[in-house]
Amino acid sequence: MIKKWLKTKPLRKQLFSLTSPIFVETLLIMLLGATDVMMLSRYSDDTVASVGVVNQLLSLIFILYGISTLGTSVLCSQYLGAHQKKNVMQTIGVSLLINLLVGLVVSAGLYVFAPQLLGLMGLSPQLIDCGKVYMQIVGGFSFLQAIAMTLSATLRSHNQAFYPMYVTLLMNVLNVAGNYLLIFGKFGFPALGAPGAAVSTSVCRLIAMCLLGYLLFRKVVPDFSFKYLRPFPWDKVKNLMVVGLPAAGEQVSYNLSQVVITYFSVLIGTAALTARTYAMNIVMFSYVFSIALGNGAAICIGHLIGAEKDNAAYSVEKYSIWLSVIITVVISVFTALIGTNIFQLLSPNPEVVKIGAAVLYVDIVLEIGRAVNITSVDSLIAAGDVFYPFITGIIVMWGVATLCAYLLGVWWGWGLTGIWLAMALDENIRAVIFERRWKSRKWQTKAFARRGL
């Protein structure tokens, strides 16, 4: 199937056949998280602030689950391009087992230590009370997301990105309905506030996991069997870790940096923290296309490298960067122009509106660098060049974004605008570095499928 797909469609059509459903799915996933925040904004600003911190911590946890998921996507794409069916099946089975075990352990830890984790973020007792139950519910059932992530990554690598898109669409509809019933207490349901949003989100993730499992094992790989894991393929565990640990490590570094920057927002004040929470949910729509295009390009590049078509892979990355930057800039400029109106819809606090609207203009510069980073890093990882983004990310994120966020935002008193300037500088420096790496073509010697791994 992959061989035919590579031969019968021009590269750009291949790319868009992957990107379009991933774009819709990614947009819907972002809407799923944003829905909780937007609907809770009608409940109270304190609840929004506490849930924003919880989601920042949970995003870090989801990257932990992404260690094997990233490896699954890269390895399956390369093995499919090289027509190595047994390696594909072993990779799927091993990834599912790893995420199930890790997910159960982590979920238990999030439930038990929720108050302590929120306390480490410097939240006041009032905000901890607002966020504790939300974190215990969503975090305690986060293992559902761990399994769903592996199932979704496998479907995408098999060029079946429409399936996860449909499932995510259903999740959004159910989540909005669940939030309406459980946050505000409609039709006889109790008005639970943040815990109600958490219950709705967790139930939706359970449904999604079940549907994705059905689609993968009945429609896409019906011949999958755990017999492929006998004898247990420890080499696939090693490969998943070799790809996943540094690849996820780059994202872990970014999110840890963001956790620290969130703490700086706490130091500035509740208005800044609330504005940051709203702003983060607004600006993500500026880079949603970049995420989708980066993911689509990564799968396409993985197939091409597995099929030993390096020049085609190089061209896919360059075209993706160009398109990503143009669309992202257009969206971010439009968002900045209507920023005040957006924040006025979300918060009655004029200070929150003023702070939030200002950072959206700084975000235009930030999104240029982020658009390049997302696509170039995904492409390098898809090619097997996983250590370079990880090492570079640690150095620049902490040396520029985190340090300068404190200096500009807290020490020099520029507030949330100063923090956004620091993040913009970080994104653009890394963008230049990663693009130079891709142009060097050093990634051509990193493919797993060619090394028989």
TAFEN-V150549 format. One record per residue. N is the residue number from 0. RES is the residue in one letter. PSI is psi in whole degrees, -180 to 180 (* if undefined). BURIAL is 1 if it has 24 or more other ideal C-beta (glycine too) atoms within 12 Angstrom, else 0. D_LAST is the distance of its C-alpha to the last C-alpha in whole Angstrom. Layout:
# TAFEN-V150549
{{N/RES/PSI/BURIAL/D_LAST} {N/RES/PSI/BURIAL/D_LAST}}
This chain:
# TAFEN-V150549
{{0/M/-46/0/22} {1/I/-41/1/20} {2/K/-43/0/20} {3/K/-42/0/24} {4/W/-40/1/24} {5/L/-33/1/23} {6/K/-29/0/25} {7/T/-10/0/28} {8/K/138/0/29} {9/P/156/0/29} {10/L/-42/1/27} {11/R/-37/0/29} {12/K/-38/0/30} {13/Q/-46/1/26} {14/L/-45/1/26} {15/F/-27/1/30} {16/S/-26/1/29} {17/L/-42/1/26} {18/T/-40/1/28} {19/S/-49/0/31} {20/P/-32/1/30} {21/I/-37/1/28} {22/F/-49/1/31} {23/V/-43/1/33} {24/E/-46/1/31} {25/T/-42/1/31} {26/L/-42/1/35} {27/L/-37/1/35} {28/I/-43/1/33} {29/M/-39/1/35} {30/L/-33/1/38} {31/L/-46/1/38} {32/G/-40/1/38} {33/A/-31/1/40} {34/T/-44/1/42} {35/D/-47/1/43} {36/V/-47/1/44} {37/M/-42/1/46} {38/M/-33/1/48} {39/L/-21/1/48} {40/S/-23/1/50} {41/R/-9/0/53} {42/Y/-57/1/53} {43/S/152/1/53} {44/D/-35/1/51} {45/D/-41/1/51} {46/T/-42/1/49} {47/V/-44/1/47} {48/A/-45/1/46} {49/S/-41/1/45} {50/V/-34/1/43} {51/G/-41/1/41} {52/V/-41/1/40} {53/V/-46/1/39} {54/N/-32/1/37} {55/Q/-42/1/35} {56/L/-40/1/34} {57/L/-32/1/33} {58/S/-32/1/31} {59/L/-40/1/29} {60/I/-41/1/28} {61/F/-29/1/27} {62/I/-34/1/24} {63/L/-44/1/23} {64/Y/-28/1/23} {65/G/-7/1/21} {66/I/-51/1/18} {67/S/-29/1/16} {68/T/-44/1/18} {69/L/-43/1/16} {70/G/-39/1/13} {71/T/-47/1/13} {72/S/-46/1/15} {73/V/-50/1/13} {74/L/-44/1/9} {75/C/-41/1/12} {76/S/-46/1/13} {77/Q/-42/1/11} {78/Y/-38/1/10} {79/L/-42/1/13} {80/G/-31/1/14} {81/A/2/1/12} {82/H/46/0/13} {83/Q/81/1/11} {84/K/-45/0/13} {85/K/-42/0/12} {86/N/-35/1/9} {87/V/-48/1/12} {88/M/-41/1/14} {89/Q/-39/1/12} {90/T/-43/1/11} {91/I/-49/1/15} {92/G/-45/1/16} {93/V/-42/1/15} {94/S/-41/1/16} {95/L/-44/1/19} {96/L/-43/1/20} {97/I/-47/1/19} {98/N/-31/1/21} {99/L/-49/1/24} {100/L/-48/0/24} {101/V/-41/1/24} {102/G/-42/1/26} {103/L/-43/0/29} {104/V/-48/0/29} {105/V/-41/1/30} {106/S/-42/1/32} {107/A/-40/0/34} {108/G/-39/0/34} {109/L/-37/1/35} {110/Y/-45/1/38} {111/V/-41/0/40} {112/F/21/0/39} {113/A/-50/1/40} {114/P/-40/1/44} {115/Q/-40/0/42} {116/L/-40/1/39} {117/L/-34/1/42} {118/G/-35/0/44} {119/L/-23/0/42} {120/M/1/1/42} {121/G/16/1/46} {122/L/149/1/47} {123/S/159/0/50} {124/P/-35/0/51} {125/Q/-44/0/52} {126/L/-32/1/49} {127/I/-43/1/47} {128/D/-36/0/49} {129/C/-38/1/48} {130/G/-15/1/45} {131/K/-53/1/44} {132/V/-38/1/44} {133/Y/-45/1/42} {134/M/-38/1/39} {135/Q/-38/1/40} {136/I/-55/1/40} {137/V/-42/1/37} {138/G/-39/1/35} {139/G/-27/1/36} {140/F/18/1/34} {141/S/-17/1/31} {142/F/-26/1/29} {143/L/-40/1/30} {144/Q/-35/1/28} {145/A/-45/1/25} {146/I/-42/1/24} {147/A/-36/1/26} {148/M/-42/1/23} {149/T/-44/1/20} {150/L/-44/1/22} {151/S/-43/1/23} {152/A/-38/1/20} {153/T/-43/1/18} {154/L/-43/1/22} {155/R/-44/1/21} {156/S/-22/1/18} {157/H/15/1/19} {158/N/29/1/22} {159/Q/51/1/25} {160/A/-16/1/26} {161/F/-31/1/29} {162/Y/-53/1/29} {163/P/-32/1/28} {164/M/-46/1/31} {165/Y/-40/1/34} {166/V/-42/1/33} {167/T/-36/1/33} {168/L/-45/1/37} {169/L/-41/1/38} {170/M/-42/1/37} {171/N/-45/1/39} {172/V/-46/0/42} {173/L/-36/1/42} {174/N/-40/1/41} {175/V/-44/1/44} {176/A/-44/0/46} {177/G/-42/1/45} {178/N/-44/1/46} {179/Y/-41/1/50} {180/L/-43/1/50} {181/L/-26/1/49} {182/I/-46/1/50} {183/F/-6/1/53} {184/G/53/0/54} {185/K/154/0/55} {186/F/40/0/56} {187/G/-5/0/57} {188/F/152/0/54} {189/P/146/0/54} {190/A/99/0/54} {191/L/-14/1/51} {192/G/-132/1/50} {193/A/-42/1/46} {194/P/-33/1/46} {195/G/-41/1/46} {196/A/-37/1/44} {197/A/-43/1/41} {198/V/-45/1/42} {199/S/-46/1/42} {200/T/-43/1/38} {201/S/-40/1/37} {202/V/-41/1/38} {203/C/-39/1/37} {204/R/-34/1/33} {205/L/-47/1/34} {206/I/-44/1/35} {207/A/-44/1/32} {208/M/-44/1/29} {209/C/-43/0/31} {210/L/-43/1/31} {211/L/-40/1/28} {212/G/-43/1/27} {213/Y/-47/0/29} {214/L/-41/1/28} {215/L/-49/1/24} {216/F/-10/1/25} {217/R/-29/0/28} {218/K/-37/0/27} {219/V/-51/1/24} {220/V/65/1/22} {221/P/-18/0/24} {222/D/9/0/22} {223/F/140/1/20} {224/S/146/0/21} {225/F/-1/0/20} {226/K/-22/0/20} {227/Y/-16/1/16} {228/L/9/1/16} {229/R/120/0/17} {230/P/156/0/16} {231/F/128/0/15} {232/P/80/1/11} {233/W/-24/0/11} {234/D/-31/0/8} {235/K/-34/1/8} {236/V/-45/1/11} {237/K/-45/0/10} {238/N/-42/1/7} {239/L/-40/1/11} {240/M/-39/1/13} {241/V/-39/1/11} {242/V/-49/1/12} {243/G/-41/1/15} {244/L/-54/1/17} {245/P/-36/1/17} {246/A/-48/1/18} {247/A/-30/1/20} {248/G/-36/1/22} {249/E/-40/1/23} {250/Q/-36/1/25} {251/V/-44/1/26} {252/S/-44/1/27} {253/Y/-47/1/29} {254/N/-34/1/30} {255/L/-40/1/32} {256/S/-41/1/33} {257/Q/-34/1/35} {258/V/-44/1/36} {259/V/-40/1/38} {260/I/-35/1/39} {261/T/-39/1/40} {262/Y/-39/1/42} {263/F/-37/1/44} {264/S/-36/1/45} {265/V/-41/1/47} {266/L/-34/1/49} {267/I/-38/1/50} {268/G/164/1/51} {269/T/-36/1/51} {270/A/-43/1/52} {271/A/-41/1/49} {272/L/-43/1/46} {273/T/-44/1/48} {274/A/-40/1/48} {275/R/-43/1/44} {276/T/-47/1/43} {277/Y/-45/1/45} {278/A/-42/1/43} {279/M/-36/1/40} {280/N/-23/1/40} {281/I/-48/1/42} {282/V/-19/1/40} {283/M/-22/1/37} {284/F/-15/1/38} {285/S/-31/1/38} {286/Y/9/1/34} {287/V/-37/1/33} {288/F/-37/1/33} {289/S/-40/1/30} {290/I/-47/1/28} {291/A/-45/1/28} {292/L/-39/1/28} {293/G/-43/1/25} {294/N/-44/1/23} {295/G/-43/1/24} {296/A/-39/1/23} {297/A/-44/1/19} {298/I/-45/1/18} {299/C/-44/1/20} {300/I/-40/1/18} {301/G/-45/1/15} {302/H/-44/1/16} {303/L/-40/1/17} {304/I/-39/1/14} {305/G/-33/1/12} {306/A/7/1/15} {307/E/43/0/15} {308/K/70/1/19} {309/D/-39/1/19} {310/N/-38/0/23} {311/A/-41/1/23} {312/A/-42/1/21} {313/Y/-43/1/23} {314/S/-37/1/26} {315/V/-43/1/25} {316/E/-45/1/24} {317/K/-43/1/28} {318/Y/-40/1/30} {319/S/-41/1/28} {320/I/-49/1/30} {321/W/-48/0/33} {322/L/-40/1/34} {323/S/-45/1/33} {324/V/-45/1/35} {325/I/-50/0/38} {326/I/-39/1/38} {327/T/-43/1/37} {328/V/-43/1/40} {329/V/-46/0/42} {330/I/-43/1/42} {331/S/-35/1/42} {332/V/-45/0/45} {333/F/-42/0/47} {334/T/-42/1/46} {335/A/-39/1/47} {336/L/-32/0/51} {337/I/15/0/51} {338/G/-45/1/50} {339/T/-42/1/53} {340/N/-39/0/54} {341/I/-48/1/50} {342/F/-31/1/51} {343/Q/-28/0/55} {344/L/-26/0/53} {345/L/-34/1/51} {346/S/139/1/53} {347/P/-6/0/57} {348/N/113/1/57} {349/P/-28/0/58} {350/E/-43/0/56} {351/V/-43/1/53} {352/V/-46/1/53} {353/K/-47/0/54} {354/I/-48/1/51} {355/G/-43/1/49} {356/A/-35/1/50} {357/A/-42/1/50} {358/V/-22/1/46} {359/L/-28/1/46} {360/Y/-39/1/47} {361/V/-33/1/45} {362/D/-23/1/42} {363/I/-45/1/42} {364/V/-40/1/41} {365/L/-43/1/38} {366/E/-26/1/37} {367/I/-50/1/36} {368/G/-40/1/34} {369/R/-39/1/32} {370/A/-43/1/32} {371/V/-44/1/30} {372/N/-48/1/28} {373/I/-49/1/26} {374/T/-43/1/25} {375/S/-40/1/24} {376/V/-45/1/22} {377/D/-39/1/21} {378/S/-43/1/20} {379/L/-42/1/18} {380/I/-42/1/16} {381/A/-31/1/15} {382/A/-8/1/14} {383/G/1/1/12} {384/D/76/1/15} {385/V/-24/1/15} {386/F/-33/0/17} {387/Y/-48/1/20} {388/P/-35/1/22} {389/F/-52/1/21} {390/I/-45/0/23} {391/T/-42/1/26} {392/G/-45/1/26} {393/I/-47/1/28} {394/I/-49/0/30} {395/V/-42/1/31} {396/M/-46/1/32} {397/W/-35/1/34} {398/G/-24/0/35} {399/V/-63/1/37} {400/A/-54/1/37} {401/T/-49/1/37} {402/L/-48/1/40} {403/C/-29/1/42} {404/A/-40/1/42} {405/Y/-46/1/44} {406/L/-49/0/46} {407/L/-43/1/47} {408/G/-41/1/47} {409/V/-55/1/49} {410/W/-47/0/50} {411/W/-4/0/51} {412/G/25/0/52} {413/W/-5/1/51} {414/G/-150/1/50} {415/L/-30/1/47} {416/T/-41/1/47} {417/G/-40/1/46} {418/I/-42/1/43} {419/W/-36/1/42} {420/L/-40/1/43} {421/A/-42/1/41} {422/M/-35/1/38} {423/A/-41/1/38} {424/L/-43/1/38} {425/D/-49/1/35} {426/E/-42/1/33} {427/N/-33/1/35} {428/I/-46/1/34} {429/R/-33/1/30} {430/A/-44/1/30} {431/V/-43/0/31} {432/I/-45/1/29} {433/F/-35/1/26} {434/E/-36/1/27} {435/R/-37/0/28} {436/R/-44/1/24} {437/W/-42/1/23} {438/K/-25/0/26} {439/S/-20/0/24} {440/R/20/0/21} {441/K/-17/0/19} {442/W/-14/1/16} {443/Q/-18/1/16} {444/T/8/0/13} {445/K/-5/1/11} {446/A/134/1/9} {447/F/-41/1/5} {448/A/-34/1/6} {449/R/-25/0/8} {450/R/2/0/6} {451/G/29/0/4} {452/L/*/1/0}}
